[in-house]
């Protein structure tokens, strides 16, 4: 089918997130209403019963993630939508999902904080929460779209990563993208790759729900498929039963770490523009990246050697990739809608001789291309 | 066959049934204190399940945190040992996604009524077809004897050292008011009735609560000078009255009594069935639209 015949829709990113989830095979949604994410729940409530899927509005965010884990363990592809304060509440059971290695997707439409903060204003202040939100040692995956269109593709990617690595994945949206309307093309069936969790092939009595495998990911049967396995948030052995044995505790935690960090290359996705001869590079994500693209195009028009890197993958942080991409530039500007969260990672990763500048905004307004250009002028 | 032979044979058969449902491997010994009431509940639950003859792969057991919540570890079913208070929303996810599965929640008074209180009333309200066995020992056992929402007023715990100043919840009244369609109370001293009420709850289509009065002689019993396990069971027996008898008693006469039996049952619509009706309606609508 030609491009012209493709289904085109005028959507806000909260809606394209649901379109992406349905494309990826979502058949279960549990959530609790919170601005500015409510359209994600509303569209899911309308669409899921049409395909025989399930939507449930739970009594709170903790219950929502609990329901997702129960549904995921019994074979569903699951997602919830929330925003900062709701995401904070969810952390208890997101931690449980890391521990029992259950795939689930959380779309967090960030708003200003802390606490109830700014319900209708933009922010990127949950970036660190997506990495360190729950207690204990674990490694997180978080992706960050910047347009209505790539919210769809990043949501599909989030589902794929969740299924591939048996882990929770956060989509970090921000309010501006969530509520901006753009015309997007809905991909044809088969156009985007869909990954589903690996099922065991062994006999039920030989199955170990937390087995150490070569790539760190254990096959996962659904309830009712003959494998009567146990899931517990307590540190457990290979068979999934509680253990206090130091020789079993460390390997479990190393499994959670290595199954992500050994596959960073597979998870990292970056957009790179005008980097070859760039002396200054913008590093940003989400809606700020759109301003950065515009700023680069304007600055190049007057002969300034500037480029930009957009982080589609925030966690795991693309350490090696950034070191490599920034090897030739002299200066870096990190633009964020918070008081400086990702800049710490950039400072950690880049060599000491690199000049790192920050541009931060945390008043509920966006960073504009003009502000980025002003900062560029200042550092040149 | 003489009576003596029958008596000898009967207990053996019962324990054989239990062994069939335990997991193979290193899951035993269990964490419960000698004489704890939770083991009695597990035995009754297993025999109730056995009588129903359900396919083992069609049963999922979900629990929260606490002594009673360790039960699914020992039993050979699909199982989720979750976070403190959250068993019911986890179970809701399993049941809603797989309405064909029989979902059973094992919980305690602290787990279900304190941190899980909100989840408890909403699971009752939805009347989702989940069987909840709430083992009420009036205290937090696993964390060492702190007061729970079921600790009676005036009673001692490590966090109510001078006697509990709060009023306590009656889970059965709460569940009935919130919309549960099968509400019963049993006690570990009256095992045949316990087994019967659990079996009825498992077979019921809707949210069923079986509150089981159970002894924690290690903490609740000791702190309140109620004696050992046997003394506590004797006390439960003395305090218990049937539902029929309770109806004829005044509130003053019922003070300090434990009312045992079926307290409430109705045929309200069940949540998963109601949602399925929406799915079918949409399917039909799409069919008539020709797409």
Interface residues (C-beta under 8 A of the other chain):
Chain A: X28 X30 X49 X50 X52 X54 X56 X58 X59 X60 X62 X63 X64 X66 X67 X68 X69 X70 X71 X72 X73 X74 X75 X76 X92 X93 X96 X205 X223 X224 X225 X226 X228 X229 X230 X231 X232 X233 X234 X239 X241 X242
Chain B: X23 X24 X25 X26 X27 X56 X57 X58 X60 X62 X72 X73 X76 X77 X78 X79 X80 X81 X82 X83 X86 X88 X89 X90 X91 X92 X93 X94 X95 X96 X97 X98 X100 X101 X118 X119 X122 X275 X278 X279 X282 X283 X286
